């Protein structure tokens, strides 16, 4: 393939936010009477947009949460990012700098909203790399595992889907990338990741971002 574009997921790929995100979700749900562990939240909700998660939660607790609930969850999570700080995934800065040096375009396509990405990437010192190339599932009809956000990002960046590479860490994200007709590299650096599940979904797994530098350098650019 000709590599015209590399599309990064945000949480768990660029920034180490998944533990905080799932802890916030577990606490939020326990206050609603739905007791789930952090690991339960990770397995059920990782990589998904908040609105379908809300529908699933409402079905389980038997009542509606209201239109303000997603923003309340987002605000709690952003507060936690600011309180604890956010670290970049080890090695990912080198990946981005190598792409810049090689002249290969890159962007972010996430289930999260752009303001949340700005907070987490800013906390991790990565926002200057991505400030003008942030794409959210809120911009499209359906979130991951639908391919919409990846197709939207590729179109906005002027790349053909078949010439785009996706870097993901969740099952919905890998499924979305595959459905978009893109090559998907699945990061498994989190020890709780089910690598086999991601491989079966069509992801090419790797567990160290430094490996990705070498892999992407082998792909011809546009």
Buried (B, 14 or more C-beta within 10 A) or exposed (E): EEBBBBBBBBBBBBBBBBBBBBBBBBEBBEEBEBEBEBEBBBBBBBBBBBBBBBEEBBEEEEEEBEEEBBEEBBEEBBEBBEEEEBEBBEBBBEBBEBBEEEEBBBBBBBBBBBEBBBBBBBBBEBBEBBEEBBBBBBBBEEBBBBBBBBBBBBEBBEBBBEBBBBBBBBBBBBBBBBBBBBBBBBBBBBEEBEBEBBBEBBBEBBEEBEBBBEEBEEBEBE
